[in-house]
Amino acid sequence: MSNASLRLARLETRSRLLQALRRFFVGRSYVEVETPVRIETPALESHIDAEPCGEAYLRTSPELHMKRLVCEGMERIFQIGPCFRRGEFGRLHRPEYTMLEWYCAGAGYLDAVAETRDLMRAICQEMLGAERFIHDGRTVNVGGDWALFDVAETFVRTAGWNPAERFDADRFDMDWVAKVEPALPVDVPVVLMDFPAEAAALARCRPGPPPVAERWELYVAGVELANAFGELTDATEQRRRFEVAAAQRAARGQPVYPLDEAFLAALEKGMPDCAGVALGVDRLAMLLAGADSIGAVRAF
């Protein structure tokens, strides 16, 4: 197959994926929504930089606007659309990328694991006719049991320390990339769950000792594919966390974004318990198309 034909085939795979994702969620009575792309108040997270756009910013995630819709009474919503992060470029990163994000009121973060498992199985079955695929010469089985690993236990085993007991943000990030990720199995999906409380700015925490955040990340074929929270619903605690992130950004000389007062006001009025998942569409398309970078499955 010529390079041009291969490129077109991969773009067709991406198109089929987008259609299959929508069928899955519509079939489960989710409502597709659209929220603003150009926003005044990006979520305040320590290590995520928003791209300026005039006097506003391009969104890094639709999260805060989608949660406002949950606060207004929408119980099952999803969105597929562009997001932007400044300075990110590589095999698995682009300054502009496509995100699938969904929220389900009344669900917990473990329910979100089960639904994500259903999603991956349905997508592979529809597109490939099997609940497995080959990536980088290895067969990845999404139809069998998934591996669920506790973050603290995984760090003890691979990096020799427990971040839930004594958190060190820089060491956590370095060891995650250098020691945790290379040790993960690649033949089955892996869910790393129960993060240190300090590593989840928008997830609720369970009391300890030590306290842990209701957050998980999904790896498929060694690729980080999705991030999920049992969502924080306490407006006072959310404001405090935003203020901590703002102070950290200021100390490092990063831009400090305004607090999203509309989002915090919505939390004050009340948000039901819910789970939210963000999944990288480009990365999933890359895996299903047998490509080696997300650039190979984007039109431009």
Residue pairs with C-beta under 8 A, 6 or more apart in sequence:
1 9
7 296
9 289
10 285
10 289
10 291
10 296
10 297
11 297
11 299
13 127
13 285
13 288
13 289
13 297
14 281
14 285
14 289
14 297
14 298
16 127
17 123
17 127
17 281
17 284
17 285
17 288
18 80
18 281
20 122
20 123
20 126
20 127
21 80
21 100
21 119
21 123
21 281
22 32
22 80
23 126
24 119
24 122
24 123
25 32
25 78
25 102
26 32
28 76
29 76
30 76
30 77
30 78
30 102
30 104
31 74
31 76
31 77
31 78
32 77
32 78
32 79
32 80
33 66
33 69
33 74
33 77
33 78
33 79
34 79
34 81
35 59
35 62
35 65
35 66
35 69
35 79
36 59
36 65
37 58
37 59
37 81
37 82
38 53
38 54
38 56
38 57
38 58
38 59
39 56
39 57
39 58
39 59
39 65
40 55
40 56
40 57
40 258
41 57
41 64
41 257
41 258
41 259
41 260
41 261
41 262
41 263
42 48
42 50
42 57
42 59
42 60
42 257
43 60
43 61
43 63
43 64
43 201
43 202
43 257
43 260
44 201
44 242
44 245
44 246
44 249
44 256
44 257
44 259
45 60
45 201
45 202
45 245
46 169
46 201
46 245
46 248
46 249
47 173
48 60
48 85
49 60
49 85
49 86
49 87
49 254
49 255
50 57
50 58
50 59
50 60
50 84
50 85
50 86
50 255
50 257
51 57
51 58
51 84
51 85
51 86
51 95
52 58
52 86
57 257
58 83
58 84
59 83
59 84
60 83
60 84
60 85
61 83
61 99
61 101
61 278
62 79
62 81
62 83
62 99
62 101
63 101
63 202
63 276
63 278
64 260
64 263
65 263
66 77
66 79
66 101
66 103
66 276
67 103
67 231
67 263
67 266
67 267
67 271
67 276
68 262
68 263
68 266
69 77
70 77
70 103
70 105
70 271
70 272
70 274
71 266
71 267
71 269
71 270
71 271
72 266
74 105
75 104
75 105
75 106
75 272
76 102
76 103
76 104
76 105
77 102
77 103
78 100
78 101
78 102
78 103
79 99
79 100
79 101
79 102
80 98
80 99
80 100
80 281
81 98
81 99
82 96
82 97
82 98
82 99
83 96
83 97
83 98
83 99
84 95
84 96
84 97
85 93
85 95
85 97
86 95
87 95
88 94
88 95
89 95
91 292
91 293
91 294
91 295
92 223
92 224
92 280
92 283
92 293
92 294
93 294
94 282
94 294
94 295
94 298
97 280
97 281
97 282
97 294
98 280
98 281
98 282
99 278
99 279
99 280
99 281
100 278
100 279
100 280
100 281
101 276
101 277
101 278
101 279
102 276
102 277
103 231
103 274
103 275
103 276
104 111
104 112
104 115
104 274
104 275
104 276
105 272
105 273
105 274
106 272
106 273
106 274
107 115
107 273
107 274
107 275
108 214
108 230
108 273
108 275
109 193
109 203
109 214
109 215
109 216
109 228
109 229
109 230
109 275
111 275
112 216
112 228
112 230
112 275
112 276
112 277
113 146
113 148
113 191
113 193
113 216
113 228
115 277
116 218
116 226
116 228
116 277
116 279
117 142
117 146
117 189
120 142
120 189
120 220
121 131
121 142
121 143
123 284
123 288
124 130
124 131
124 132
124 133
124 142
124 143
124 288
125 131
127 288
128 288
130 143
131 141
131 142
131 143
131 144
132 139
132 140
132 141
132 142
132 143
133 139
133 140
133 142
133 287
133 288
133 290
134 140
134 290
135 221
135 287
135 290
136 186
136 221
136 292
138 186
138 187
138 221
139 187
140 186
140 187
140 188
140 189
140 220
140 221
140 287
141 187
141 188
142 188
142 189
142 220
144 188
145 188
146 188
146 189
146 190
146 191
147 185
147 188
147 189
147 190
147 191
148 191
148 193
149 184
149 190
149 191
149 192
149 193
150 192
150 193
150 194
151 163
151 164
151 192
151 193
151 194
151 195
151 196
151 212
152 162
152 163
152 164
152 165
152 194
152 196
152 212
154 180
154 183
154 192
155 161
155 162
155 163
155 172
155 175
155 180
156 162
157 183
158 175
158 179
158 180
158 183
159 175
159 179
159 180
161 171
161 175
163 171
163 172
163 196
163 199
164 194
164 196
164 197
164 208
164 210
164 212
165 210
167 196
167 197
167 198
167 199
169 198
169 199
172 196
172 199
180 192
181 219
181 222
181 224
184 190
184 192
184 219
184 222
186 221
186 222
189 218
189 219
189 220
190 218
190 219
190 220
191 216
191 217
191 218
191 219
192 216
192 217
192 219
193 215
193 216
193 217
194 212
194 213
194 214
194 215
194 216
195 203
195 212
195 213
195 215
195 216
196 210
196 212
196 213
197 205
197 210
197 211
197 212
197 213
199 213
199 215
200 213
200 214
200 215
200 229
201 241
201 242
201 245
202 229
202 231
202 232
202 238
202 241
203 213
203 214
203 215
203 229
203 230
203 231
203 232
204 213
204 214
204 229
204 230
204 231
204 232
204 233
204 234
205 211
205 212
205 213
205 214
205 232
206 212
206 213
206 214
213 229
214 229
214 230
215 227
215 228
215 229
215 230
216 227
216 228
217 224
217 226
217 227
217 228
218 224
218 225
218 226
218 227
218 228
218 279
219 225
220 284
220 287
221 287
223 283
223 286
223 287
224 280
224 283
225 279
225 280
225 283
225 284
225 287
226 277
226 278
226 279
226 280
227 277
227 278
228 275
228 276
228 277
228 278
229 275
229 276
230 273
230 275
231 271
231 273
231 274
231 275
231 276
232 238
232 241
233 267
233 270
233 271
233 272
233 273
233 274
234 267
235 264
235 265
235 267
235 268
238 264
238 267
239 259
239 264
242 259
242 260
242 264
243 259
246 256
246 257
246 259
249 255
249 256
250 256
280 294
282 294
282 297
282 298
283 294
285 291
285 294
285 297
286 292
286 293
286 294
286 296
286 297
289 296
289 297
291 297
